[in-house]
């Protein structure tokens, strides 16, 4: 059974009424194009006819000429509006209802006649579904079994053990070698467990903040009230670090603990009991399988991501006992009661200034313990960046947010989200922390600093330009080349003064021009 889930008219109107997202890149003229060629994005790359295996078949990056034209335009100092047409696209969300299915850790659902894996998801790029299902089906056929037998044979399941989690019944006493069954139909020989009802939000790289928020949580947000109400439904995640991670993930308890804290804090903020979170190969009698989020193209699911941002902010303000800002109250669909000013004033979180005369500029530091890299900054580099931006933005309150703090036990996720809702400008190296731009109010500026240009950094076809368009922000790309052609030493280092000057120039352009007018002029002439 398939159910179509459509957004409310208010959601659609609010999204389509956002200001156009304008994109620009740092000077001097032509630098971005030169750097992109050094990293392999040349004319010969553009002219190749084959599809990129790294992207889904309908991803904008498959149109290499379109992506390169966008890059060349901003490289020449032009201001472009790439995303207006995308906002008019209609992409309905759906959920599949399946009975008696075997679930792979990556969220692939199989039953006797075949399997389902949404072509939108990143998982579709690697052929894992076909390989897994062919191996499992072949083993079951050879053993004269089917998935139907696993559910209906009393010899297969042992009685509900009081020491097991709720609804969990590990497979036992099979008429075949259980180890071989786990090897072929499970994953990495992990045991297969059974549950009554399972809601699947598994996503390939859910150890990463961006992918967990965008690829996992956005899949469940339209059903959040249903899930809160029905506590007997388990929620299946991938837990990549447990089932597919590299040796660093498997061998580092500190790393895994950090991943658990990240996911658990988000679930708790959304009001989901952690006892309901499951992973691994699973048999389920009732499966809820929502549509996969479009891999690496978040704007395709803009309304789900906007709804998720609103709900997380609503819960954050609720937790801190504050009145949400007007733009949040106007688009919130959680149905929670509005908090009165008197009630909010009794316990007020004021980490960021809330005066309308003071704007906040946040610098995200992905903490580096052993020197800088293209995505990590040491304290000295971060301080230099902060000083440059304070000089160019004297009308802003410049704050540094360090990724190290999120690993502490006393870290306050709600506090961070509220802070981002009061942020006018976000400055960061490309990385998962930039996901927090989804909590910023419309009209702000995102400054993405890129030291190793890759496909994810392209204007129009990359990650964070399109994500900025979801919430009505503008996108400025500052590029340099941290590595030489052999990928060894830095030969064009980050220049904070140049980055801040370029960001200020584009910021002035945004403030001095009517953003509903025709684009294409030079922003820094």
N, C-alpha and C positions, 0 to 999 in steps of 0.2 A: 504494500500500500504506500502511496506517495501523497504527501500533503504539501501544498504550496503555501508558503508563508510570505506575505507581502507587507511592506512598510506602510505606516499610516500616511495619509496625504500631508499631514503636518511635517513629517520627516522629509518627504520629498521636496516640499516647498522650501523648507529651511535650508536644505543642502543646495538646491539650485539657486537660491537667493544669495549665496555667499559671494563676496567680492572675488574677482578673477585672481588666480594665483599667478604672479609674475615671476619670471626666472631670469637670472643674470649670472655672469661668471666674472672672476677676477681678471684684471689686466696683468701685464701689458697685452695689447691686442694680439690674438693668435696663440697665446701661451697654452690654453687648454687643448687646442688642436695639436700642437707640437707634442705636448705631454702624452696625449692619447695615442699618437703614432708610435712613440717610444714604447708604450705598453702593448703594442700589437694591433691597434685599431687603425689600420691603414686602408688604402684604396683596394688592395687585393682582398683584405678581410671583408670589406663592404660588398665586393662583387661576387663573393661565394654564394652559390645557389642553395647549398644544403642547409637544412634546419639546424639550429643550435640545440644540441641534446640537453644543454644546461637549462633550457627554458621550455615551458609548455608550448604547444604548437600555435596557440593563439595569443601568445605574449607579444607585446609591442616590439620587444628586442629581436623578434624574428624578421621584422622589417628593418634591415640594417641601414638601408639608405635613409629612411625616415629618422632613425636615431642619429646617424651621422650628420644629417642636415640640421637637426636640432642642436647638436654639439657645435657645429661650425658657426651657427648663427650667434649663440651666446658667446662663443670664443671671439667673435668680432665686435663684442661690446654691445650687442643688441639686447633689448628687453623683449621677452617673448611671453605669450600666454598660451601654453600648450594644452591646458586641461579642460577648457570650457566645453568642448564637444563631448568629452568623456562623461561630463556631469549629466548629460541628457540621455545616456544609455540606460536601459532597463534590464536588470539582471535579477530575476526572482530567486528567492531563497526557498529551498525545499527540505523536507525531512522524509527519509524512508523508514517505514515500519516493517521490521522483518521478524519472523518467528524461527526459533531454533537455528541459530547461526554460530559458526566458529569465527572468532575475531582474532586476527593477527595483531601483534603489538603495535604495528603502524596504522591500525584502524581499518584494515581491509576485512570485509565481512564475506564469509563463504557459506553456502549451503549446497545440498547435493547437486543442484543443476549448474552451479558455477559460483562466481564471486563478483563483488562490487568494489571498485575503487574509482572515486571521482577523478575524471581527467583534469580537473582544475588543480588538484593538490600537487605539492612538490614530490610526493611519493610516486607519482605516475612517471617520473623521469628515469627511474632506475630499473624497471622491469621486475621489481621484487614480488609483485602480486602474482604474475604468471609463473615465476620460478617456484614460489611457495605453494601455490595451489596445484600445479602439476605434480610436484613431489608428494604432497599430502594425498591427493586423489589417487595417485598411482599406488601408494602404500596401502590405502584403505581397500582399493580394488583387489590388490594382491592378497590381502588378509580377509577377503570376503566380508568387508564391513562398509558402512556408509556413515555419514554424520547422523543420519536418522537413527541408526543403531545406538550411537553414543547417548542419545537423549532418551531412548525408550527401553533399553535393556536394564533391568534391575541389577544385573550382575556388574554393570559398569560403574555405578556410583555407590559409595558407602554411605551409611546414614549421616545426617547432619551432625557434625562433631561440635560440641559446645565450646571447644577450644579454638575453633576456626572462626574467622570473621563472618559476620552476618551474611547469609545466602551463599556461602562458599562451600563447595563440596569437591575436594580434589578427586580426580579420576583414580580408580583403584580396581584391582582384580579383573583386568581386561583379559579377553581370550587371546591376546597377542602380547608381544613384548612391549611393555609400557615405555621403556626407554626409547625404542625405535619409533613408537607413536609420537612421543614428545619431540624427537629429532625431526621427523618429517612434517608433522602437523602443528607443532609448537614453533619455537624459535630459539635457536642456540641451545636446544635440548632442555628448555625451561618447562616445568610442569604446566599442564593445562588445568585451569580451575573452572568451576561452573557457578553461574549466578542466575538469578531469576530474571532481572530487568537491568539492562545496561544502556546508558546513553554515551555515545562514542564521540569524543572530541580530539582524538589522537592526531598529532601532527609530527612531521619527521624530525625536526630539530628543536623539540620543546625544552631542551636544557637552556636555550637561549631566550632572553627576555623578549626580544622582538617576535620571534617565532611562536613563543607560547602565548603572548598577548594577542597577536594578529591572527595566527593560524589555528590556535586552539580555542581561546576564550571567546573570540568573535563568533565561533560556530555555535556556541550555546546561549548567547546573550538573548536571543529572541524567545528563549524557553526558560529564562531564569526564574520566573514566578512558578512555572510548572515544576521545575526541579526543586525549588524551595518547599513547595507544597507536598511533593511526593518523595518523602525521605527514603523510601525503599528502593529507589532507582540508583544504581551505582553509576559512577562517571569514569569512563575509561580514557586514560591518557597514554601516550607512548612511553614516557620515561626513557628517552633515548640513551641517557647516560648508563642505564642498567642493561639495555638490550643490544644497542648498536654502537655505543661509544668507543673511543679509542683507548689505548692503554692508560693515558693520562687520566681519563675519567674513571676507568675501572679501578685504577690503583690509588687514587687520591680521595680519601675520605673527606678531606677539607673541601675539595671541589664539589663532590656530590652533596655534601651538607649545604653548600651555598645554593645549589640548584633547588634542593628541597625547600629551603627557606623562601626562595623567590616565588616558587609556585604556591606554596602553602599560604603565604601572606596574601596573595591575590585571591585565592579561593576563600580565605577567611573574610576578606573585605567584601566579597560578593555574597557572604552568608551561606557558604557551602561547608558542611561538616567534613573534616578531613578523613573520617572513617569511611566515607563513601568513595574515595578515590582509589581506583584499581589500575593495574597495568598488566602487561604480559599476555600470553595466549589465553583465550577465554571462550568457554561455551556459554551462550546466553539463550534463554527461552524467549525473551522479548528484547529486541534491539531497536534503539532509536538512533538513526544514522543521518545527521544533518549534512547538508552540502559542504564540500570542502571549500576552503577559502582559496582564491586564485593565487597560485604560487608567485611570490615576488612582485605582485601587482596589486597592492592593497586597495587602490582606488576602485577596483572592480567590485569590492565589497564595502564601499564607502559608508553605506547606511548602517551596516552591522557594526563597523568600527566606531562610527559616531555614537551609536546607541550604547556600545560598550564604554566609551569614554564618559558619556553622561552618567551611566549607572555607577561606574567606579568613583567619579567625582561626587555624585550624590551620596554614596556611602561614606566617602572620605569626610565630606562636610558634616554629615550626620555624626560620624565618630568623634569629630572634633567640636561638635556642637556649634556650628557656624551657619549663617545664612548663605546659601550658594549665590553666586553673582547672577545678575539678571539674564545674561546670555545662556546660562545653564538652566535656570528655572524655565526659560521660554521653550527649551527643546527637550526637557527631561520627560521620559516616558515611564519612569519606574513606578509611578502611582503613589509614592510615599507622601505623607503629609508635609506641607511647608512648615518650616520652623519659624516661630515668631522672633522678633528682634530682642525682646526681653529675655526669652529663654536662651537665645544664642549668647547674649552678653554675660550670662552667668559662668560660662566656661569658654574662653576665647583663645584660640591659637593665633599668635601674631608674629610668627617667625619672619614673614615678609611684610614690608610696609604695605598698607592697603589704601593709602591716600591716592586719589585719582591723579594728583599732581606729580607723583613719583612713579616712574616706570622701572620695571626690573629687567635686568639683562643677566641671564644665567650662563655661566661657562661650565660645561660638563667635562670633568677630568676623569678619563679612564686611567686609573692609577697605575703608574709604572714603578717597579722596584729596582730595575736594572737599566736605567737610561731610557731615552725616548724611542718610540717607534712611530710608524705612520698612523697608528691608532691609539697610542698610549703616550701620555705626557708625564714627565717627572714634575716635582713641585716647582723647580726653578723655571722650567719652560712655562708651566701654567701661570706662575706669578708674572712672568713677562707678558704673556697674552692678556692677563687681566689688567695690567698696567696700561697696555696699548689701547684696550677697549675703554678703560676709564677716561683716558685722555680724549678719545674721539667721541665718547658718549657721556659727557659730563652731566647730562640731564637724566641719566639712568643710574639706578642702584645696581652695581655690579657684584654678583655673588658667584662663588665657586662651589659647585657640588661635586664631591669626590666619590667615585664608585666604591671606594674602600668602606665607606660608612654603611653601605647597604648590606655588608656582611656581618655587621655587629648585631648582637642580640637585642639591643635597645633601639634598633633602627625603626623609624616611624614611616611606613609607606603612605599612610593617609596624609601626613605632613608634607611629604614630597609632592603628592598629587595636587594638594591645595596650592603649594608654592608654584607649580607649573601653571596652574590656572590664573596666576597673577603675573605671568612672565610675558614681556613684550618682545624680547629678542632672545633667541637660543643660539649659543655658539658651541660647536662640538666637532671633534674628529668623527669621521664616519664610524658608526657602530651602533649596537643595540640600544644604548642609552638615548639615542635620538627618537626612539619610539615615543618618548614622553611629550613630543611636540603635539600629540593628539589631545592633550589636556589644555593647550594654550588657547586663549581667546582669539577670535578671527581678527585679521588685519596685521598680525605680528610678522616677524622676520625670523627665518631659520638660516643660520650661517653654517654650512657644511664644509669642513676643512679636510681636504683629501690629499694624502701624501703618496698614495699608490693608486693610480687611476685604474678602475675596473669597470666591468659592465654594470655593476650595481650603482655606479656614480653618474651614469649618463643623465643629462637633463631629458625629461619626458619618459625615457625608458628605464630609469633606475628606480631606487627605493624611495628616497625621502623627498624628492620633488613632488612625486605623485601623492605621497602621504600628506605633505603640506597642503595640497589642494583639497584633501578631504575635509579639513577644518578651516579653510580660507586663509592660510598663511602664505607668505612669499618666500622664495627660495634663492639663496645666494651661494654659489659654488666657488670656494677659494681652493685653488689647486697648486701644488708644488710637486716635486719628484724626490721622495725620500731616498730612493734606491738608484744605483747606477744601472746600466743595461744588463749587468750580470746579477742584479739583485743583491749586491753586497753593501757598499758603504753609501752614506748619504752624500749627495753632491749638490743638491739644491734644497737647502733647509727651509723649514717654516720661518717666514718673516712676519712676526706679529704686527709690526707697524704697517706693513703693506696690507695685511689681512684686515686690520681694523679700519684703515683708510678706505679700502675698497668697500667694506660693509657700510661705512658711513656714507659714502657716495651714493650707493644704491638706496640706502635708507632715506637720504634727502630726496632722491628722485621719487620715491614712493610717496613722500609727504607733500611734494611740490607739484605733482602731476595728478590729473584726474584719472584714476585707475580704471574708469569705464571708457576711456578714449582709445583711439587706435594705438597699437604698440609698434615696436620695431625700431624706434629711435635709439641712439646711443645714450646710455645712462651716465657715462663718465666723461662726456665731451665738454 
